[in-house]
Amino acid sequence: MSIHKEEEIFDLVIVGGGPIGIACALEAKKKGLSYLILEKGTLVNSLYNYPSNMTFFSTSEKLELDEIPFISINPKPHKQEALEYYRRIVTSNHLKIQLFEKVEKIQTLDNDLHKITTSKGNYSTKNVIIATGFYDIPNYLNIPGEDLPKVAHYYGDPHFYATQKTIVVGASNSAVDAALEIYRKGGDVTMIVRGPAIGERVKYWVKPDIDNRIDEGSIKAVFNAEIKEIRENEVVISSKDGEQVLENDWVLLLTGYRPNFEFLKNIGIKLSEDGRKIPRYNPETMESNVKGIYLAGVICGGTETHKWFIENSRVHAEMIVEDIVNKLGEQSHQR
């Protein structure tokens, strides 16, 4: 059900109901702005879809929003604790949010207003914050068999893979966590890694574990290798040792994710042409090249999705809202 009148004009609409979108809403509320969050899925949708046993790299205080304490019984908080924390922030602060409402189009009108078309209605706003993250679109390999039912680009719970021959493609945190958890639930795990070793950005307390499991043979790993084809009961890989065919039940293609670049381009936001697709924005205000449209969070890094995360992009909320408040004040004074 819509929570606004059709003719209402918001000071700010926030696209994305993750931690950074919530931070922006908290700041907007403090400054007395009329605002609304639009989220295509559930609250903190990306976090909700993270693996069941996911542990954050950051400690709890670095995940806090607006100095609201995040109390965790663990050195590094777990997914369920984070869901509880961000959910309670939204409900306790009565933040205005529309869930399961996908933004389909954003148009900038001649009067500097922005018309937002969603799966459920239309909204008018003076300013927009895009805080949509990057977890919704996997990096597809575009290989034969990638669309088979045995293939997944997201990992959930290790129990599913118990006693099964599972290939994990990738060498980052998500791939390493999946490999270790599945192995410990009785799965037969083989990692296919494009580079010569496990990634250097893997969580420092996890990397010795995966290296040791590979060294002892508990988890098999093929380095400097690529998966070439996925078949019903096997996969074909290519490495320095030539082509191999491996018996297989399930394939996890954990090769990373990317922002929705087409969505940004359709809004009119320019992307760098060096392959990184970094959107153009003012680093002092986070305003994009489109007047009144701001960027917040991991989406600011283009394909470099490791550059921005919760703890170092929380500041975007205050930067953006301060700029909006200043501009609204100037416009009011001119009138």
Secondary structure, DSSP 4 states (H G I P E B T S, - for coil): ---S-TT-EESEEEE--SHHHHHHHHHHHHTT--EEEE-SSSTTHHHHTS-TT-B-SS-GGGG-STT-----SSSS-BHHHHHHHHHHHHHHTT--EE-S--EEEEEE-TTS-EEEEESS-EEEES-EEE---STTEE-----TTTTSTTEESS---GGGGTTSEEEEE--SHHHHHHHHHHHHTT-EEEEE-SSSSS-TTS-TTTHHHHHHHHHHTSSEEE-S-EEEEE-SSEEEEEETTEEEEEE-SEEEE---EE--HHHHHHHT--B-SSSS-PBPB-TTT-BBSSTTEEE-GGGGGTT-TTS--HHHHTHHHHHHHHHHHHHHHHHHHH-
